[in-house]
Amino acid sequence: MAEVTKGTGVQKSIVAKKKKKYSTNSNLHGWLFASPWIIGLVVFFAFPLVASIYFSFTTYSILQPGEFVGLKNYQELFKDDLFWKSIYNTIYFTVLFVPLSIIFGVALAMMLNMKIKGMAIYRTIFFLPTLVPHVALAVLWMWLLNPGFGLVNGMLDMIGIQGPNWLGSEIWSKPSLILMSLWGIGQSVIIYLAGLGDIPEELYEAAEVDGANWWQKTRNVTLPLLTPVIFFNLVMGAIGAFQQFTLPYTMTQGQGTPANSLTFYVMHLYDNAFKFFQMGYASAMAWILFVIVMALTAVIFVTSNRWVHYQGK
Amino acid sequence: MDAKTKLKLKKTLSHICLIIASFFFIIPFIWMVSTSLKPITQVFSYPPEWMPKPFQWSNYLDAMEYIPFFTYLNNTVVITLLSTLGVVLTCPLVAYSFAKLEWKGRNVIFFITIAVMMIPGQVTMIPLFLIFNKIGWVGTSLPLIVPAFFGVPFYIFLLRQFFLGLPDMLRDAAKIDGASEFRIYWQIMLPLAKPAVLAVGLFQFMGSWTDFIGPLLYLTDETQYTLSLGLQQFQTQMGTEWGLMMAVSTMMTLPIILLFFFLQKTFIQGITFSGIK
C-alpha cells in the first residue's frame, strides 16, 4: 500500500521538473484510459454527494418537492430515540466484531498458508460461507440458533448446557449476529493469504538460522510484515461493520426485533428513505454516517503509524 | 526423533487443526444441503437429525415451481455476467493509466478515488436512486449493470497495485517497436495482469450474484427479480418453506463453489499489496 518514495528532496525536485512537461500525447492517453472512471466519479459519486448534502437540508420526498429547512433534519435526528438506539447497536457490533474478525482472520490465514496436501479443499471450505446468499445465510442461522429445535442449542444440550434464546433475546441478539458474521470472514482471509504470500521466504530462513521458534517467527516476521494488510482489513472491516444491513434486515424481516436490538443504523436509514419516503431526513442520516466513518478512519490512520510497518522502511 | 518423523508429526497436527476448524465452517453448509433434502415433517424434529429420511429430491423440483426459478436465474445470470464484464473491461484500463501512464491530474484523481472508497454507499444511495428514477431506470436492471462499466474504486485500487509491480521495461521495449499505447496495454500488460483481473472479476461476480440491497431497491416487478430476492418469497406470513428455500440456496451456491475451487490459486496470487512483486 505504501509507495516508497525514492531519493532525497533535491533529487525529487529534479524528477518533478523533468516530469513537469508531460507530452500532449501521454496526457491524452492517460485521460482517455481513465475517462470511463472520471465520468463514473462525477456521475455516480461527486454529483450524488453534492445532491445528498443539499437534500439533507430539505424535506425532500419522492412524492413532493422538498422545502429548504436548514438544520431541522439534524435537530430532529438528535431527538429520535431510534436514531440513538441504532447508533448504539451499530457501535456495539463494530467494536466487538472488527477486532474478533481480525484475530480469527489472521489465525485462519496462517493455518491456510501451510504447505500441506489438500489445501485447496480447506481453503474452499473456509470460503464457503461467503458464497452462500445472504438471505439464505440469515434464515439458516435463525434456524440453527432457534432455541426450540435449533442445532446449536441441541449440541449444547448434549454437553449439558442450557443454551440461551439467541435471536429471541435482547441480550443475545447482537452476540448472535456477531457469531454469524464471523462465519463469513472468508473474504478477508483471502486478502490476508495474499499478504502472507508477499512475505519473502528469506526472512523466515534467516530467522531459522538464528534459531527462532514458531512463535518468535510469527511475532517478529509474520505479524509485523502483515500489518499493512491488517490495516487495510481494519479500515474496510470498520466501514463494512458500520454498514451492516442485509443480515439483520432479512432475519428480522426489516423489523429489527426483539425490542429494536437489531435495528442497525443503515436499516433505520433505509426505512426513512424507502419506507417513509423521508429522503431529506435519511440524507441527513447518511451524512452523519459519513462523518462517523470518516472520523473513525482518520483515527485508524493516525494511530496506524505506531503499529503498521511497511517493508523497506 | 529424526527430522523426517518430526515433519510428519507436524503435518499430521496441522491437518487435525485444519479439520477441526473446517468442521465449524462447514456445519451450516452441510445443514443447508441436508435440509434441502428433508421432508417438511423432519425439518423440525428434535433433537436435530442430519440424515434426510427419506431423501426428498422433489424439494428441488417443487422449489423451481414455487418461484419462477428459471426467470430469476436468467435475470441473475444476465446481471452478474454483464456487471462482471463491465468491471473487467473498465477497471484494468483505468488502473493501468494510474499505474503506468503519466498525465496531468493523475495523482489528484487517484487521491479522490481512494477518498471515494471511504464513502458509505448509503450516502450516494438516495440521490442515485432519484437519478435512476428520473431517467426511468428504476424497475429495470440497468442501475445494477451500467455503473460497473464506469469503474469501481476498490477494484481500481487493487489492480493499480498489481500493475505497479510489472516492470516498465516491457512497455519501453514495445514502444521502441512502435506499438501504440492501447496495443501495449491490450496485448502485453493486460495478459500479464490476468490473475489480478480474474480476482477482481470473481469478487464482482460473487458480489453481484448474492447482492440483495441493489435488487431490493431497483427491481420493482417480480418478473425482473433475481434469485437473491426470490429467496425472500419462501418466507411468508404462513411460515417459511425451509426445504424449498434451502434447495434454491444450494443451487445458487454450488456453481460459485466450483468456480472458487478451481480458480483460487490464481485468485489469491492476483491480490498484491506491497507493489513489490
Interface residues (C-beta under 8 A of the other chain):
Chain A: M1 E3 K19 Y22 S26 N27 H29 G30 W31 F33 A34 P36 W37 I38 I39 G40 L41 V43 F44 F45 F47 P48 L49 A51 S52 F55 I62 L108 M111 L112 M114 I116 G118 A120 I121 Y122 R123 T124 I125 F126 F127 L128 P129 T130 L131 V132 P133 H134 V135 A136 L137 V139 L140 W141 W143 L144 G148 F149 G150 L151 G154 D157 M158 W183 I190 I191 L193 A194 G195 G197 D198 P228 V229 F232 V235 I239 F242 Q243 F245 T246 T250 Q253 V266 L269 Y270 A273 F274 M279 A282 S283 M285 A286 W287 L289 F290 V293 M294 T297 Q311 G312
Chain B: K11 S14 H15 C17 L18 A21 S22 F24 F25 I26 I27 P28 F29 W31 M32 F44 S45 Y46 P47 P48 T90 L93 V94 Y96 S97 F98 L101 E102 W103 K104 G105 R106 I109 I112 T113 V116 M118 I119 P120 G121 Q122 V123 T124 M125 I126 P127 L128 F129 L130 I131 N133 P147 F149 F150 G151 I156 Q161 L164 E181 F182 Y185 M206 W209 T210 F212 I213 L217 L227 S228 L231 Q232 Q235 T240 W242 M245 M246 V248 S249 M252 T253 I256 I257 F260 F261 Q264 K265 F267 I268 Q269 G270 I271 T272 F273 S274 G275 I276 K277
